[in-house]
Amino acid sequence: MIQLLDGFHHDVVAIKALGVLTSEDYEQHLLPAIEAKLMDHATIKLWYEFGEGFEGVSVETLWDDAKLGFFHLTDFSRVAIITDNDLVASTASVLAYMVPCPVKVFSRMEVDNAQDWILHQDA
């Protein structure tokens, strides 16, 4: 399940992943939120928080994630990933080398640092 989060800067799409992520989560929540922000901004920032209740992703969601990266590769100026899950953190750290924007992984105890970092104005 994807939960859209409020209280972030106008150019940030903020989500929290809980339970098992499905294709419907991407199609009904994440993609519309990204596309709505892109109507007002040339690039956006993504806050991707993995909650304590995160269990994983369905197989089709892996494909959706790949498509999201492919179609919106240059639409992100910065991506913050917040997780205490070692597998998610290590996977995100590896994938960060494959995208053209800064991606940083934070633990849940570093939320304040993550908020400061996501608001950093790009040069």
N, C-alpha and C positions, 0 to 999 in steps of 0.2 A: 504494500500500500504506500502511496505517496501522499504526504500531507504538505500542502502549500503553507508557507510560513509568512506571517505579516511582520511589520516593524523594521523592514530593511530599506536601504536607500532605493530611490526610484529606478535605478538601473540594475538592480539585483533580483534575480529569480532565486528564491530561497525555498528549498524543499527538505523534508525529513522522510527518510525511508524507514518503514516499519513492516514487520512481518515479511512476507514474500512479495517481491516486486513482480508485476505481470505486464504484459503488453498493454492491457487496458489502462494501467497506471500511466504509462508513457503517453498513450493516445488521448486519454481523457483529461489528464492533469498537466504533465510536464510540457509536452509540445505546445498546447494552447497557451500556457504561461510564457514560454519562450517567444513564441510568435507574437503575442500581444506586446511584450516588452520591445521587441525588435521593430514594431511599428513606430515607436517613439525614440529609439536609440540605434545608432549605427552598430555599436557593440554593447554587450551586456556582461554582467558578472554572474557566476553561478555559485550559490552556497548549497552544498550537497552534504547534508547531515545524516548520518546513519544512527538511528536511535538504538536504545538498549534492546528493543524488541525486534531488531532486524534479523531475519532468518536466512535470507538469500534471494536469488533471482531465478525465475523460470528460464528454461532454455530459450524460448522465443524472445525473452527480454534481453538476453545477451545480443541477439541480432538487432533488436530495437536500439540498444545502446550504441552499437557499431554504426547504425544508420544515422543516429543523432549526431555522433561525432563527425561522420562524413558530410552530412548536409549542412551542419552548423559549425564546421571546423573553424572558420574565421570570424564567427559571430561572437565569440567569447573573448573578453580581454583579460579575464582572470577567473580561476576556479579554486574555491576553497572546499576541501573535503574534511569533514569532521567525523572521526570514528575512533573507537577503542578496539575495533576488530582488527587483529593483526593481518589476516588475509586480505581484507579490504584495503588496509593501509599499504601493504606491500604491493598489491596489484595496482593501486592508484599511483604509487611512486614510480613504477615501471612505465605505466601508460603516460605519465606526465612528460616523458621524453619524446612522445609521439605527437604531441599537440603543440601548435604554434603560440600558445599563451602560457603565462605563468600558472602553474598548478602547485598547490601546497597542501600537505596533509597535516591536520592538527588533531590532537587527542581532545576528548570532550572536556578535559580540565583546562585546555588552552582556548576556550571559546572567546575570551576577551581578546587574545592575540589574533585569533582568526577574524574577528569583527574588525579590528584595526587594519589588518592586512587586506581584507576584501574591499575596504573603503579607500585604500591607497589610490591616489589619482595617477593614472598612467601618464608617462612622459610623452 
